[in-house]
Structure formats: C-alpha cells, structure tokens
C-alpha cells in the first residue's frame, strides 16, 4: 500500500513489489491535490495546520491473507503527510498481527516523526501485535537508483 504525489513512492513500491511478488494498492483521495506543486504545497500546509486530513476514495481489501504489509509514503514538513494520516485514521485498526515494513521517499530531511506517528495511529485505532521493520528511507530524487538499497532492505524482513 502506498500514497504518492509525484511518483517517487510509486516507483519505490513497484521495485519492492517486483522483488517480493507483493500486491499493490494505491491510496487514493476523493479530491486529488492540484498538479501544480505550489498549489499542492499551499493546500497540504493548510490541511496540516488545520489538522484536516483529506477524504479517501478507496476500499481496503481483506488483509487476513497477508503476513507482511509494505506501507509506503512521503514525509511532508518532516512529518506524516495528511493523506497517509487520513488512511491510518480510517484503516489503522485493520493492521493487527502483521509485520509492517515502512518505506518512504523524502526530500532530504529524513523520516522526521513519521514512523512514530504510524505506530501511534495504528495502535490507537485497535491495531495490535504488530512488528515493525526498520524503515527504508530513500531520497525522492534517487529512487530510480535505489535497486541495491531496496534489495538490501528486503533481506532484513
């Protein structure tokens, strides 16, 4: 499962899926962000400041068939993006008894508090007995060069 704005996370998700033969689910929004980066930034900042995550336009499949969930996202302003927050608020309770492998693309500032927030939202909504891998963090501008890094990370799971 992943959410993307620019395509870097989708490329990273496809690399992981190719290596693991995993299914892919894109997290989609009812009202997608504008294509224009500055307009997206303004919209995302307003959502973050007002703590107003966007509405989702998707259904989560039955997760009982999966032992490992690869969860991909980007960090915005060194924290969890509002679309990923919306996803976890709606579906976080569905993640129980899973190994959760976080992967993210970022713009040079790292994962911030995003991994802690993901754990918090999943536990808050009833998700329990999960194990978490170390997150794979890839600079969004280097995802196309990350094959070796992805393979190395996957060996730890």
SEDRENTOR-361850 format. One record per residue (C-alpha): residue number from 1; residue in one letter; y, x, z. Coordinates in Angstrom, 3 decimals. Layout:
// SEDRENTOR-361850
n,res,c2,c1,c3
NUM,a,Y,X,Z
...
This chain:
// SEDRENTOR-361850
n,res,c2,c1,c3
1,x,0.000,0.000,0.000
2,x,3.427,1.287,-0.762
3,x,7.029,0.326,-1.243
4,x,9.298,2.103,-3.688
5,x,12.807,2.104,-5.022
6,x,12.947,4.920,-7.521
7,x,9.333,5.638,-8.481
8,x,8.567,8.774,-6.456
9,x,6.460,6.920,-3.918
10,x,4.582,5.071,-6.672
11,x,3.739,8.394,-8.310
12,x,2.582,9.760,-4.948
13,x,0.482,6.609,-4.358
14,x,-1.119,6.969,-7.784
15,x,-2.061,10.587,-7.037
16,x,-3.705,9.513,-3.774
17,x,-5.482,6.580,-5.433
18,x,-6.795,8.828,-8.210
19,x,-8.272,11.271,-5.675
20,x,-9.718,8.621,-3.332
21,x,-10.533,5.767,-5.719
22,x,-8.378,3.569,-3.452
23,x,-6.976,0.185,-4.381
24,x,-3.200,-0.044,-4.755
25,x,-0.887,-2.784,-3.524
26,x,2.835,-2.596,-4.182
27,x,5.052,-4.179,-1.556
28,x,7.495,-6.408,-3.427
29,x,10.721,-8.136,-2.456
30,x,11.850,-11.677,-3.230
31,x,15.242,-10.294,-4.307
32,x,14.809,-6.725,-5.567
33,x,17.517,-4.173,-4.970
34,x,20.007,-3.523,-7.781
35,x,19.072,-0.832,-10.297
36,x,22.400,0.896,-9.639
37,x,21.921,3.490,-6.877
38,x,25.360,2.987,-5.246
39,x,24.888,-0.782,-5.119
40,x,21.414,-0.301,-3.649
41,x,22.809,2.091,-1.049
42,x,25.513,-0.373,-0.056
43,x,23.004,-3.228,0.160
44,x,20.485,-1.165,2.152
45,x,23.138,0.092,4.583
46,x,24.313,-3.470,5.201
47,x,20.732,-4.565,5.925
48,x,20.198,-1.637,8.286
49,x,23.464,-2.146,10.186
50,x,22.889,-5.909,10.488
51,x,19.158,-5.401,11.225
52,x,18.397,-7.894,8.469
53,x,15.237,-6.881,6.568
54,x,14.766,-8.434,3.109
55,x,12.276,-11.198,2.335
56,x,8.959,-10.184,0.820
57,x,7.388,-11.698,-2.296
58,x,3.714,-10.873,-1.850
59,x,0.469,-11.712,-0.117
60,x,-1.614,-9.198,1.800
61,x,-5.298,-9.211,0.807
62,x,-8.102,-9.311,3.359
63,x,-8.136,-5.832,4.916
64,x,-11.547,-6.128,6.586
65,x,-13.198,-4.241,3.704
66,x,-11.079,-1.130,4.337
67,x,-11.557,1.532,6.997
68,x,-8.573,3.611,5.877
69,x,-5.173,2.281,4.882
70,x,-2.864,4.599,2.958
71,x,0.650,3.418,3.712
72,x,3.445,4.875,1.580
73,x,7.199,4.558,1.896
74,x,10.525,6.397,1.726
75,x,12.882,7.237,4.513
76,x,16.438,5.995,4.238
77,x,19.090,7.475,6.535
78,x,16.291,9.380,8.341
79,x,14.530,6.180,9.374
80,x,12.231,3.476,8.060
81,x,13.630,1.523,5.113
82,x,14.305,-2.155,5.698
83,x,11.721,-3.278,3.095
84,x,8.987,-1.363,4.940
85,x,10.254,-2.766,8.228
86,x,10.013,-6.290,6.738
87,x,6.442,-5.575,5.627
88,x,5.403,-4.345,9.066
89,x,7.114,-7.237,10.837
90,x,5.211,-9.692,8.665
91,x,1.839,-7.955,8.372
92,x,1.672,-5.271,11.084
93,x,-0.713,-7.347,13.170
94,x,-3.259,-7.208,10.342
95,x,-3.776,-3.492,10.934
96,x,-6.460,-3.156,13.603
97,x,-9.400,-0.773,13.884
98,x,-8.115,1.245,10.923
99,x,-7.359,4.830,10.129
100,x,-3.770,4.715,8.905
101,x,-2.730,7.527,6.609
102,x,1.036,7.629,6.180
103,x,2.626,9.263,3.158
104,x,6.259,9.340,2.227
105,x,8.813,10.688,-0.133
106,x,12.136,11.749,1.281
107,x,15.431,13.199,0.120
108,x,15.451,16.441,2.073
109,x,15.810,15.215,5.657
110,x,12.182,14.671,6.641
111,x,10.493,11.645,8.129
112,x,13.039,11.020,10.888
113,x,11.718,8.421,13.333
114,x,9.763,6.517,10.676
115,x,6.237,7.381,11.829
116,x,7.017,6.347,15.402
117,x,8.549,3.073,14.194
118,x,5.496,2.260,12.082
119,x,3.219,2.705,15.090
120,x,5.575,0.619,17.218
121,x,5.769,-2.286,14.747
122,x,2.021,-2.360,14.156
123,x,1.247,-2.347,17.888
124,x,3.988,-4.876,18.666
125,x,2.538,-7.398,16.253
126,x,-1.004,-7.068,17.607
127,x,-2.415,-4.177,15.586
128,x,-4.696,-2.181,17.875
129,x,-7.359,0.508,17.994
130,x,-5.862,2.410,15.074
131,x,-5.885,6.123,14.479
132,x,-3.066,7.791,12.576
133,x,-3.284,10.874,10.410
134,x,-0.530,13.417,10.141
135,x,1.933,12.094,7.589
136,x,2.143,13.608,4.132
137,x,5.852,14.257,3.569
138,x,6.931,15.171,0.039
139,x,10.453,15.716,-1.264
140,x,11.079,12.891,-3.727
141,x,12.226,15.376,-6.361
142,x,8.956,17.328,-6.095
143,x,6.350,14.555,-6.170
144,x,5.329,15.471,-9.715
145,x,4.448,18.963,-8.413
146,x,2.542,17.810,-5.318
147,x,-1.090,17.703,-6.516
148,x,-2.224,20.648,-4.381
149,x,-0.372,19.308,-1.346
150,x,-1.919,15.833,-1.793
151,x,-5.450,17.267,-2.100
152,x,-4.938,19.447,0.977
153,x,-3.687,16.441,2.989
154,x,-6.576,14.243,1.844
155,x,-9.080,16.802,3.140
156,x,-7.699,16.184,6.653
157,x,-8.504,12.467,6.503
